[in-house]
Amino acid sequence: MSDHYVKAKVQLEQMKNLGQDHGDGDQELVSPPSPSVSPSTPNTPTSTDPSITTSSTIPSKYRGRSRGKLFKDNTLTHISAANAERNLNQLGYELTLNIKGTGKILEGKSEPNGNYVKSGVSKSFQETRFEDGVKTGRKRRPVTVDTSKAKTSLEALKISIKQLKWKEFPLGRRAACDIYWHGVSFHDNENIVSGQVNKFPGMVEMLRKINMSRAVRTMQDIFPEEYDFYPRSWILPDEYQQFSTQIRMVKENDSTVNPTFIVKPDGGSQGDGIYLIRDPSDLKLVSGSHAKQGVVQEYIQKPLLIDKLKFDIRLYVLIKSLEPLEIYIAKEGLTRFCTEPYQEPSQKNLSHVFMHLTNYSLNVHSENFVHSDSQNTGSKRTLSSVLYRLAAKGVDIKRVWSDIIALVIKTTIAVVPELKVYYQADIPPGKPGPTCFQILGFDILLMKNLKPVLLEVNSNPSMRIEHEQEMTPGVFEYVPSPVDEEVKVGVIRDTLRLMDPGQKKTTISQSKPGVLDVTPLDAESQEKSPEESVALPSLCLKQVYPKYAKQFNHLRLVERISSLFIRFLGVKGNMRLGPTAFRTFIRTCKLSNTNFTMASVDILYIDITRRWSGAAADVREAGMGLQAFVEAFFNLAGRRFKSLPLKEQAAAMLDLCEAQLDPQPASEDRRSLSCGRAPPRTVRSQTGYLANNTHINSPTPTRRASSQDQRLHHRLKPHPLRSNVEN
């Protein structure tokens, strides 16, 4: 070995030590095995020297990383070439040497005589970005998260950010952050002009008991068989007389029937104000001088029991965007158990809240509540532990999970129309604003026959990963809850991963020489960096929409009606339709005739608007809201298509209205509701149902989009939902 080689090797070792002091070596071996030469090929030495970065011209992944000073010593090139020759001279392939720390790529060939011959000028990583069908790039900056408004979810959020190696700003930041995490509502911070916020405007209002019941009831009127998972409800105090009359008639027809009902205050949470009744006269309608707003629902009397206890499921659902609609369901959830053995409700036990109500915030105060570090025992357990236990008894878990997914998708479809109206009011077109996503808490009860029933949807589900425990009499401390941490940290962490602004939407591979194959990827299968794939588990969030869109797109009729409503609102960002705008809608869609004059249109507008204004006493803005417009739309559809069922009336009326509308001018295109902000398009199938509900376009582009949609789905063999859902 020559003195020059020994001296160069010493210099290289010193440089390696210097790089390790800065947290990284000088060079990194990034070459995967060549497809044509197995790593175990005889007489093919394997390089263990970290001083070189090699790859053959056969396609492979390059990762360019640069940290510290740039080394320009020609000795480094000499040593790298020598080591490459020593390890790969038997292969005879053209080599590419990536010198870490310099951002350079040296290309050349190893010849049989042991020399390394340069075949071209060295290039930077950026210049070779798409060579050989691979994509390389420098390490990007960490994602920034503003956690100053996170409140109870703060601890789980901190753990998630640390696992992702992102950057947290607990006190906020003057410059814009990538993600803002709010604890309560979209309006926690009024000064956000960019980035992503974990709340949708209007979600808190939309998921109140009254608005939720009205939205689902509208869907029950159109699709009664599809929405039978929500208990029959009456709105208080407006429908008290209707409720009393119906219950009295039921008892008169069958004296043995004595149903039980559960009363929920409109803005209640954590079980506050909930109580059971068996007679309408037991309702508490007045609080002071004000009438109590709320709903009364049928009580589910035959719930599924485990250990003789009633329980419910808290399932976490991510609404990633509204346009296009993207829904993810957490594969793991919580089950909250009552703390007294269940008995069917009677006049004697109606007040036993620990027997009938599954709310954690109530049962935690019971002396029978069990805090357990195990996921399989205690008063709060993981959903998977309960499903495994049911599976051991022969229950078809796939069917149960499939029914739960259907419930979640249908419920989301019911609330999306009004959410879009709130969105365009808070972030008007043409103005800057953030994009939105949100985690919702679905509370679901399994009946004895394993049918899931929706209890409520929480816009601000608790993400606390500790619980309050009395250490000594009168002294309470927060102690970690392993079950909560196991579930909630995964939900928050993977939500952040899905909302990563730098997330790649495509992967580039090479199936044939010189041909790049760009394939869209689901978030669950996207390529991860080696660090992420080692440190983080696979996503705990499963996409269910648009994955199962084909089974549920026909339910999005009301969403199409909301698109009409938003179109005629104008561009002022308001949420109510005035009489002039309503007349414009009638004239534009050519809905008036000799039997339905414009005078009749005005009367219809006044009657419906007055009734809905009285039903919503807290509404200050005058005009026709979306729910009133939907009622007016059904009224108009019934006049024109009398012989058809309500569902077909609405679909035919929508087709008629959409056919009369010209394409919306580009200057008036409304802001997209998705994270990408892409201009929306309408795609309708031949049945008239919305395949991808957006703003209204002319029939010609619609037919073109429909044919493209049919060609796309022709390649995909449809399957029933239950056979597609994975456990």
Residue, then its C-alpha position, 0 to 999 in steps of 0.5 A: m500500500s502506497d504512502h499516499y494511500v495511507k495518508a489519504k486514508v488518515q485524512l478521510e478518517q479525520m473527516k469522518n470523525l468531524g462529521q460524527d461530531h456534528g451528528d452525521g457521517d461524511q458519506e452515506l451508503v445509499s445504494p440498494p442491490s442491483p436488480s440484476v446482481s443479487p447481494s449474495t452473488p458469489n465472488t462479489p464483495t460487499s462494501t462496508d466502508p462508509s466513505i463511498t456512495t455508489s449505485s449502478t445505472i440500474p434504477s435505484k433510490y438516491r437520497g441527497r443529504s447535506r450537513g456541515k461544511l462542503f469538502k472540496d479536497n480532491t483526495l476524497t474523490h481519489i479515495s472514493a474511487a479507489n474503494a469503489e474500484r476495490n469493491l465493484n471492479q468485478l461487476g464492470y458496471e457504470l458507477t455513480l458516486n454520491i459524495k455526501g457533504t458536497g452535493k455532487i455526483l461523480e459518474g464513471k466506469s470501473e475498468p478491469n485494470g483497476n482505474y476509475v475513469k470519469s465519463g462526465v462532468s459532476k452534477s449536483f443532486q438537483e440536476t439529476r433529480f429525475e434521472d433513472g426514474v428516481k426522485t431525490g431532494r434535500k432534507r426539508r424543513p420541519v413542519t411548524v405547529d401552533t399549539s397555543k390554543a390546544k387546551t385539553s389535547l395539548e399533552a397528546l399533541k406534544i407527544s405526537i409532534k415529538q414523534l414526528k420530529w416537527k417544530e412546536f410553537p406553544l406560545g404562537r408565532r408571528a410568522a405563519c405556521d403550517i398547522y394551527w391546533h385549536g381546542v374548541s372552535f375555528h374562531d379561537n384565533e381570528n388572525i389566521v390567513s394561511g396554513q391548516v386549522n384543525k376545526f371547520p367553521g360551523m362544526v360546533e353549531m352543526l353538531r348541536k343536538i337540534n341541528m344534528s337531529r334536523a339534518v338526519r331527519t331530512m335524510q330520513d324523509i328521503f332515505p328512510e331505510e338508509y337512516d334507520f340507525y338514528p333514534r326517532s327524535w322530537i325538537l323541544p320546545d317546538e315539537y312538544q305538542q306533536f311528541s305528546t300526541q304521538i305518545r298518547m296515541v301509542k299508549e291508547n292503541d296498546s296499554t302494555v306499551n310504556p316506552t322510555f325516552i331520553v332528554k338531551p339539552d341542545g348545547g349539553s356535553q359530558g352528560d350534563g342535563i340528560y335525564l330519562i322520562r316515561d311520560p311527556s308530562d315529566l319534561k322540564l321545558v322551562s329554565g327560569s324565564h327561558a324555554k329549554q332547547g333540546v331534543v327528546q329521543e327514543y331510549i334504546q332498551k335492548p343494548l348489547l351487554i358485556d359483564k352485564l354492563k351497558f357500554d358505548i363506543r367512542l370512535y374517532v373520525l377525521i374529516k380531512s376535507l369537504e371538497p372533495l369529501e374525505i373521511y378517515i376512521a380510526k382503527e382503534g377506539l374506546t369503549r366506555f362502560c356503565t358502573e352499575p349492572y344494567q336493568e331495563p328502565s322502569q319508574k324505579n330506576l330511571s334516575h340511576v344514571f350509572m346504569h343507563l348513561t355511558n358518559y365517562s364524565l358521569n361514571v368516573h364519579s361512581e365508586n364502582f369506576v375502575h381505572s385500569d392500565s390494561q386495555n381489556t379490563g376496567s371501566k374504559r377499554t379499547l375497542s379492539s379488546v371488545l371486538y376480540r371478545l365478541a369474535a370469540k363468541g362467534v360474532d361476525i366482527k367484519r359485519v359489525w365494523s362494516d355497519i359502523i363504517a356505513l353509519v359514519i359515512k351516512t352521518t357525515i353526508a347528512v351534515v356536510p351540506e350546511l357545513k359548506v354554507y358555513y365555510q363559504a360565509d367564514i372564508p368568502p371567495g377571493k379572500p385569503g384563508p386557511t384550509c380545514f380538517q377536524i377530528l370528530g367523536f362518534d358515540i355509537l351504541l350496539m344493540k343486542n342484535l349487533k345493529p349500531v345506533l348513533l347516539e351523538v357526534n361530538s365536535n370537540p371530543s376529549m383528547r386528554i390522556e390523563h385522568e383525575q385521581e384522588m390521592t388522599p382525601g380531598v387531594f386530586e392529581y392527574v395521572p397518566s391513562p395508558v388506554d387513552e394514550e394508546v388510542k388518542v396519541g395515535v389519532i392525533r399523530d396520524t392526523l398530522r401525518l395526513m395533513d403534512p403540507g409537504q406530503k407527496k401525492t405521487t410516487i415515481s417508479q420505472s417500469k420500462p427503461g426511460v419511461l416514468d410511471v406516476t401513480p397516485l397513492d393513498a395516504e396509507s401506502q405512501e412512500k416513507s423515508p427510512e427514518e419515518s418507516v423505522a420510527l413510526p407505525s403504519l397509519c391507524l386511520k383508514q380511509v372510508y370515503p371516497k374509498y366506498a363512494k360508489q355505495f353512498n354517492h346516491l345519498r348526496l342529494v341534499e348536498r346538490i341542493s346546497s350547491l344551488f343554495i350557495r350559488f344564488l347567495g351571491v358572493k357576499g359571504n352571507m348564509r341566508l337567501g333574500p326574497t330577490a335571490f329566491r325569485t332569481f332562483i325560480r326564474t333562472c331554473k324556469l320553475s314558474n308557470t301559469n299554475f305557479t305564478m311569481a306571486s305564489v313564489d313570494i307567498l311560499y317564501i314568506d310562509i317557509t321563512r317565517r316558520w323557520s325564523g320562529a323555530a330558530a329564535d337565536v338567528r339574527e340574520a333575516g332571510m331563508g337558511l339552507q334548511a328552509f330552502v331545502e323544504a321549499f325545494f321539496n315543495l317545488a319538486g312535489r308540485r312538478f312531479k306529483s306522481l313520484p316518491l320524494k327521493e325521485q322528485a328531488a332527483a328529477m327537480l335537481d336535474l331540471c334546475e342544473a340543466q337550466l344553469d350556465p357555467q359559473p364564470a371563472s371570476e365567480d368560482r368559489r373557493s374550494l373547500s379542500c386542502g388543495r383549493a382546486p376549483p370545483r367541478t360537478v360530476r353526475s352519473q346517469t341516474g342524476y345522483l352526485a358522484n363528486n358534489t361541487h358547484i353547478n356546471s352546464p350539462t355538456p361538461t357534466r356529460r363529458a365528466s360522467s363518461q370519464d367517470q364511467r370509463l374509470h369505474h369500468r376497470l374497477k369491479p364493484h363489491p358490496l361494502r361488507s366484503n371490502v371492509e377490512n378488520 
